[in-house]
């Protein structure tokens, strides 16, 4: 791939353009808002000048509702040898293109499974897709050249290609991406009018659950409008679980022992099923989940403290698998949880104590 055209210079489009430009591809940028394309160009993502002729690959990075129209226009104008989109839903746009009578041999629907709570070109990064799955949804009509161009794009972005059926993809993202967004938002909405004393008690659990609730509502309306059925199906199953859990909790309030026992059994059931589902979430680098232990350290909120503790762990020969930080309420301090291999707990604990770090259980 020598040339590319990115249509839509938001977070995903600009990030892809930055990755391609950084690896020698001549990238052209287009957007319905010329100022946004100029911003992406100023960041080094390419040129906002129109290409002089057809490029190797056109990447359509617009909201799902506009994908089919944008692709159809690009195909009609003969802007590229191959065309793909990066929208978060795949079945709907393809059916719209078919209804428009477009030649789909030169088109491939894709979806990079990466993003941020912020949108727009200024949130973009060339490494946004590093190590992340990038779904490709070829059909029997897809030309081999277009599939190869898509695979080259994924490789240049250092992502991991995953081939799926378009409708299977839409059901999958409804479960693992779209429904979690709504659930996070619904939990966070409970805080809007909560008493201030309750909000001040927020800990790491509520921060974890509500992190993605900070996402752009306009962006998510576009996404959910393109995949409403599969999301509603998952939410209906969740609603059944929620209703059963409410009944179980009400039973725990009962004065009858058998009712309380039934309520406890109901709560235990949903918690056990949650445990079973959680262990299926892929672990580090997409591998099977591994069992890790945690070393908790009290750390001050001053510049350089994180670098110092990581350096001390490195000197002890310990690899930090993950990090979680819980900030103390009303204090310039917090607890940092260093997630490590079980056999690394003792050497890390000894090394940190020797260097004066206060450990916590």
N, C-alpha and C positions, 0 to 999 in steps of 0.2 A: 504494500500500500504506500503510494507516494503522495496522494492528495486526498483530502476529505472535506466535506462541507457539514458543519454542525448547525442545524436549524433549531434555535431555542437555546439561549445562553443563560439558563438558570444554573442551579447547583450541579445537576447531573451533566448537562450539556457542556458547561464550561470546564468541569472536572475532566471529562473525556477529552476535550480539546487540549487542555493543559498537558495531559498524559501523552497524547499523540504528538503535539508540537515539541515536547521535550525529548521525543525519540525520533525526531527528524522528519515527521510527516508535515507537509505544507497544508495547513488548516485554514479554511475560510469559515467565517462566522456570519450568521444571519439571525435576526430576531424581529418580531413585530414592533419592538421598541428599539430603535437604532441606538439609543443611549446605552442600553444594556449590552448590546453587541460591542460598542466602543469600550465599555468598561472591561469586558472580557478580553478584548484585544490589548488593552493597556496592561493587563495582567500577564501578557505573554501567551495567551491561548491561541493566537493566530491573527489573521487579517480580516477586517470587516469589509474588505473590498470583494465584489462579486467575482467568482471564478470566470476565466476567459472561455472555458469549455467544460465538458463533463468531467467530474472528479471520479476517483475510484469508488468512494463510498460516501453516501449521504446519511447522516445520523440525525433522525428527527427526535428532538428532546423537548416536546411540548406537552401540555396537559392531555390526559387520555381523551377528553371530549373533542380535541382538535387534531388528533393524530391522523385519522383517516383523510380528512380534508387536506391537511398539510402534505401528506404522502402523495395523495392523488395529484395535487398541484405540482409537486416536484417531479413526479413521473411524467406528467403531461409535458413539462418543460424539458425533459431529458437531462436533468442536472447531474446524473451519476450513472455509473455502471451497475451499482448495487445500492439497495435502500434498506435501512432498518430503523426501528424505533426503540426507545428505551423506556416506554411507559410501563407502569406497574400492573397493568391488566393487558391480556393478550388476545383473548377470544373475540371480544367485541370489536376492536379495531380491524381485525382480519375480516370479520363478516361484513363490516361496513365497506371495506375495500372491494370485496367480492360483489356487493350490491352495486357499487359504482362502476363495475365492469373493468377494474384495473387488472393488468397483467401481473400476477403475483409470483412469477418465476424469479423475478429480480428483487423480491422483498423477503425479509426475514424479521419476525417479531422477536425482540429480546428484552430482558429486564435485569439490570445489575442490582443485586440485593445489597445496596449500600445507600446511605443517606445521612442526613443530620437534621436536627430540629430547626436549623436556620435554612433559608432559601436564598436564591439569587446568586449572581456570579461572585460576589465578594466572599461568599461562604465556601467557594469551590477550592479544591485541592487536587493536585496531580496524583496524589497517593490515595484518593478516596476509595478506590476499588481494590487496593492491594490485598490479595489473599481472600477476597470476598467472592461468593458464588455469582456467576453471571448466567442467567437462564437464556437458552436459545430454544426457539419453538419452530423448527423447520417442518414443512409439510412435504408431501410427495411431489409437489410442484416446484419446490425450492431448487433453484439452480446451484450446482456444486460450487461455482465461482463465488456466488454470494455467501454461501456457507463458509467458504474458506476466508473471505474478507472479514466476516463476523468473527471467526476464530482468531484471525490476526489482530483484530481490534481488541479482543479479550486478552490476548497475550501481551499486546503493547501496554495495556492498562494493568498488567500483572494480576488479573483476576482469574477465577477458576471456572471453566465452562461447564454448564449443566444442561443437558438436553431433556426437554419435557414436551408433552402435548400442551397446546395452548389452554384448553379448558381445565386440564389437570393443574396447570400452573395457577390459574385464577382461583381454584378451590384451595390450593395450598397457601397462597398468600392471604386469602381470607382468614385462614386459621392462624398463621404465624406472624402476620404483619398488620392486617387491617382491623381484625377484631381486638388485638391488644391495644391498638391506638384508641379505639372507642372505650374500652374498659378502663384504660389509664385516665382518659378524659372524664369518665363518669365518677371515678374515685376522687380525682382532683376537684371536681365540681362540688363535692361534699364540703370542701374546705372554704368555698367562696363566702359562705355566710356563717361559718363556724365561729364559736366564741374564741376570742384572742388567746385566752388561757389554754384552750385545747390546741390551737395552732402552734403555740410555743413549745408544746411537747413533741412536735414532729421529730422523728428519728430517721435512721437510715432506711428502715422499711418503707415508710411513706415516700421518701425521696426516690427509692428504687422504682416503686410502683408508678409514680406520677412523672417520672423524668420525661417521657415522650409526650405528655400532655402539653408541653410547651410548644409543640409543633404548630405550624401555620394553618389555621382553620381553612382558609381559602384553598390551599393545596389539597387538604384532605377531603374537602367537599368534592373536588374534581375527581380524586381517586375513588372515593366511595360511590359516587354517582355512576362510575363505570363498572363497578363490581358489586351491586347491591344484593343480588340474590344469594351468592355464596356467603357473604358476610351475614346476612339475615339468618341463613341456615345455622351457622355456627352460634350466633347469638341466641337463637331459639333453644339450642341444646344447653347453652350456658344458663338461660332463663329457667329451664327445668331443674338444673342443679341448684340454682339459687333458691328456687321455691322450696325444694326439698330441704335445703340447709336452713332456711327460715323456719320451716316446720320443726326441724330438729332442735333448733335453738329455743323455740317456744316450749317444746316438750321439756327442755332442761329447767324451765321455770315452774313446771308442774309440781304439785304436792305429792303426786303418785309416783312411787319408786319405779314401777315398770315403765311409766312414761319417760322418766328421766333416763332410765337405762336405754330405752329406744332412741332418745335424742342423742345420747352420747355415742351410740353405735352409728347413727347417721352422720354425725360430725367426723367420727373416726374414719368412716368410709370415704368421705370426700377428701380428707387429708391424705389417706393412704393412696387414693387414686392420683392425687396431686404429686405425691412422692414418685409414683411410678411414671407419670408423664415427664416430670422434671429430669429424671435420669436419662431420658431419651434425647434431651437437647445435646447436640454435638459439643464436644469439648474443644480443647486447644487445637488449632489448625484444622478443625473439622473432624478430628479423630473421635473415637469413642470416649465418653466422659471418664476422667481419671479421678481417683480418690486423693484429695489433697488435705493437708492440715494447715492450721492458721497460727501464726505467731502475732500477738497483739502488742503494740508498743504505743506508749503515750508520747506524743510528738508536739512540739511547740509550733505555733503558726507564725514562723519567721522565714525570711528568704534563705534558701540553701538547705533547709532541714531535710526535705525529701531527697535531694541529691546526696546528702551526707549519709543517710541511712541506706540508700541503694549502694553507695560506694562501700560501706562497711559490710553489707551482705556479699558484695562482689569479692571483697578481700577474703571473706570466709569461704569462697568457692561455692556459694549458694545461688541458684537461679530462682528469681522471683517469678512465679507462674501468673500471679494476679495480685492486684492491690485494691483495697477498699478503704475509704477514709470516712470516719464519722466525726463530725465537728462537735465540740462541746458547746452547750448552750451558755452564752454569756461569758465565755472564757476564750482566751487566745491560745487554744490548744485543742487537741483532738486525739482520737484513737486511730492508728493506722493498722490495718490487718494485712500482714504479709502472707500470701498463700503460697505454700511450698510443698515439695514432695515430702512424704512422711519421714523419710530417712534424713532429711535436711533440717528437721526441727531442732535436734540437739545441738549440732554445730552452729546453727544460726543463733539459737538462744545464748549459748556460751559466748559467741563473738560479740553479740550486742550488749550483753551484761558487762563484758570486759571494757567496752567502749563507753560505758556509762548510760546506756539507754534504759529507761524505766519500763519494764515489761509488765503486762497486765494479763490476768487469767482470761 
